[in-house]
């Protein structure tokens, strides 16, 4: 509980510090413009990567595989999009790290290793044939 409270307090402090420092270097108008540009670019790219993740997940389901990484990756993309909507440079940096596939894979590798993609969805399914027998012969 203390870590969550510390995070809630620390993130705005870091963002305000970065606003002051970057605004002092490039000016207030450019700082505000940069916030909007990173939000628009990030949301567009998150949407693009989200569709790619959905396409990959559907492909795995068609091959009768459980799309574990794609499920985790989709949740990470939603979180990254939320971070990009929040105004700030630190949250944008973390959001962009989670959007790009190589860094997202590196960040999420420990979560997806718990589940293997080799498990089939219908492992307990037994194929067979059936025949209807009429009582009236």
N, C-alpha and C positions, 0 to 999 in steps of 0.2 A: 504494500500500500504506500509506503514511503517513497519508493522508486517512481510510482505513478504520479504522486503529488509533486515530486521534484522535477519530473519531466514536464508536467503541466506548467510549472513556474519557469523552468529553465529555457524552454523553447521560445517563448515570447521575448525573454531577455536577450537571447542570442540574436533573434531576428531584429530587434530594435537596435542592437549594437551594429549589426551589419548594415541596416538602413542608414544609420548615422555615418558610418565609415565610407560606404560606397557613395552615398549622397554627397558627402564632402568632397569626394574625388571627382565624380562625374557630373554632379548637379542634381537638383531635385527632379526636374522634368525628365531627364534621361533615366533616373532611377525608377520613377513611376512607369515610364514607357517600357523599361526592361522587365518590370514585374508583369505587365500585361502581355508582353511578347512571350516570355517564358511560359506563362499560363496557357496561351493559345497554342503554341507549338507543342507543349507537353500534352495537352488534352487531345490534340489531333493525333499525335504519335501514339498515345495510349489507346485511342480508338483503333488505330491501324494494327497495333500489336494484339489488342484484344480479339479482333477478327481472325488474326493468324492463329492465336491460341485456340479459339473456338474451332477453326477448321482442322487443326491438328488433333484436338480432342475428339471430334466427330470421326476423323479417320481412324483413330485408335479404337473407337467403339465399333466401327464397321469391321475391324479386324478382330473383334471380340476380346479386346484388351481393356483393362481398367486405366483410364487417363488420369492417373494420380498427379503427375507433374503438371498437367494442364489445368487441373482444378486448383492446385496451389498457386500456379502462375496467374490464373485468372483473378484470384483473390488478391495477389500481390499487385497486379495491374490496377485493380480498383482502388487499393490503398495508395498506390503511386499517383493515380489521377487526383485523389483527394488531397494529397500533399502538394500537387502542382496548382490546385485551385486556391489553396491557402496562400495569401501573399507573404512572400519572404524568400530569401536566398538560400538559407540552410535547408528548408523544407523542399525547395525546388531541386537542390542538389541531390538530396536523398531520393526524391521522386524520379529524377532522371536516371539515377543509378538503378532503380528498380524497373524502369521501363525498358532499358536496353537489354536484349536477350543474354549476352555473355555475362554481364554483371548480375542480372537476375538469377541466372542459373548458378552462379557462384554463391550468391546469398542464400538461395533456396535449396542448395544441394543437401544440406544436412536434414532438411525436413522431408525431402522426397526419397532419401535413402532408406527410410524406415519401411517404405512400401515398395515392392518391386513391380515393374510393369509386366513381368512374366506371368503373373496370376491371371487366369482367364475369368471372365465374368460367370461362365456357366460350367464350372469344374465338376459339379455334381450332376450334370445332365447326362442321361443315358439314352443313346439312340436305339430305336427298335422299331419293329413293325407290328401292326395290329390287324386283326381280321374280325369282321362282324359275323357272328354265327346266328342265323335265323332259327328260331324255335320251330317254325313251320317248314317241314320238308316234304 
